Amino acid sequence: MSDTLAIYGGTPVRREPWPATGRRFGETELEELRAALEQNTLFYTAGGKTRALCERMAALVGTEYAIACSSCSAAIHAALKACGVGPGDEVVTSPITDAGTVLGIVYEGAIPVFADVDPGSCNLTAETVAARLTERTRAVIAVHLQGNPVDLNPLLALCRRRGIRLIEDCAQAWGARLNDRPVGSMGDVGCYSLNDFKHISAGDGGLIVANDPELHHRAALAIDKCYDRIDGSRPMEFCAPNYRITELQSAVALAQLDRLPAIAERRHALGARLAAGLAGLDGVHAPTSVPGAWPSWWIYLIGLDAARYDAPAFAAAVVAEGVPVRVGYVEPVHLAYRYLRERSAFNHSHWPFDQATAVPDYAPGLCPNAERAMASCLLFPISEWLDEQAVDDAVAAVGKVAAGLG
Ligand SMILES: *Cc1c(COP(=O)(O)O)cnc(C)c1O
């Protein structure tokens, strides 16, 4: 036993290799794929796999409707179209997210407005969103970052009061619940991802869930070039891309849904173990969850006191102890995206920014909590493939480094 940090030549906490990712796809996916091919069509409305996927998704989340599409980016874009977002509107969202949360806003000619996050959870709050609302705000996209539910009830109340639509970005939150209700079922529209990096994968794919028949109809048009395959009554009502899924993706997704409960349980339990271990450490903070939240961790961001620790040095020291962390998740969107900073989303044009009544200053200081958090947190790669020993080693490594660098 040595307290000398491994970066200074001490014995690392962990010498064993980090647990490898196991097999994500097996016989059930193969059986579903074979059945899909035997249908002799891979079109999403002609075969039965996409229909079955949508039925299962609606039952799982507890909504009236589910629509499958090509990605969560597509799902969010379609949700925005369904919610009536268009040129001149503003959409409030989190600056800590994937590009897919933002692209639909700009494609529809609306202005992305970033609200700051709560420093403990890195999620939007009703207060931070309220500070950004204007008479032009048409929708809010709440991102359940890390798989840790946003405090939705006050946010929903705010949106209802102001006549604003609430879209839930659940890409990172498969299996997560708030007050025993699955995320995605509480806002106007919920959007899920089946890309290969998420809890479950169909290679790529997305799901849209909603309760309102009009939102459902419009979202269904929005993912299929505005061909109306619901009842044929509204073809070419508006301009829409081809965001269709195929029967092959739906077949794999169906089999993957069987694996979801175990994956979510395992990630939840490992996160709870990590939080318990980190609780005693000074200057180190596990993510906070709101009362009633049941997180299904996709990533796990460990906060460091910025005044006390240099995050890159801290991360390097933890890595030397045998635990693969890195600093931050993404650079906040308002700082990272050139097309926002330069207002240059489309070729030889500054549209929609040059037509807007107001455009936020996409610059440092816009969202201080988000900027500070992303510069000073550690990303721990939580997954269902970790064992308890790996989590305990992570706690030991972080504790050792906190004491050694503190
Ligand atoms: C992954 C992700 C998306 C986009 O999902 P795709 O299926 O890759 O388009 C959107 N939002 C968040 C928060 C994500 O993590």
The ligand as an SDF file (V2000), in Angstrom:
LIG
                    3D

 15 15  0  0  0  0  0  0  0  0999 V2000
  -27.3220   10.8620  -28.9010 C   0  0  0  0  0  0  0  0  0  0  0  0
  -28.0990   12.0720  -28.6000 C   0  0  0  0  0  0  0  0  0  0  0  0
  -28.9140   12.7030  -29.5630 C   0  0  0  0  0  0  0  0  0  0  0  0
  -28.9350   12.3190  -31.0020 C   0  0  0  0  0  0  0  0  0  0  0  0
  -29.2020   10.9910  -31.2320 O   0  0  0  0  0  0  0  0  0  0  0  0
  -28.9820   10.3860  -32.7110 P   0  0  0  0  0  0  0  0  0  0  0  0
  -29.8100    9.1560  -32.6950 O   0  0  0  0  0  0  0  0  0  0  0  0
  -27.5050   10.1090  -32.8180 O   0  0  0  0  0  0  0  0  0  0  0  0
  -29.4250   11.3810  -33.6850 O   0  0  0  0  0  0  0  0  0  0  0  0
  -29.6960   13.7670  -29.1620 C   0  0  0  0  0  0  0  0  0  0  0  0
  -29.6620   14.2180  -27.9050 N   0  0  0  0  0  0  0  0  0  0  0  0
  -28.8750   13.6750  -26.9600 C   0  0  0  0  0  0  0  0  0  0  0  0
  -28.8940   14.2250  -25.5700 C   0  0  0  0  0  0  0  0  0  0  0  0
  -28.0460   12.5970  -27.2750 C   0  0  0  0  0  0  0  0  0  0  0  0
  -27.2470   12.0780  -26.3450 O   0  0  0  0  0  0  0  0  0  0  0  0
  1  2  1  0
  2  3  1  0
  2 14  2  0
  3  4  1  0
  3 10  2  0
  4  5  1  0
  5  6  1  0
  6  7  2  0
  6  8  1  0
  6  9  1  0
 10 11  1  0
 11 12  2  0
 12 13  1  0
 12 14  1  0
 14 15  1  0
M  END
$$$$
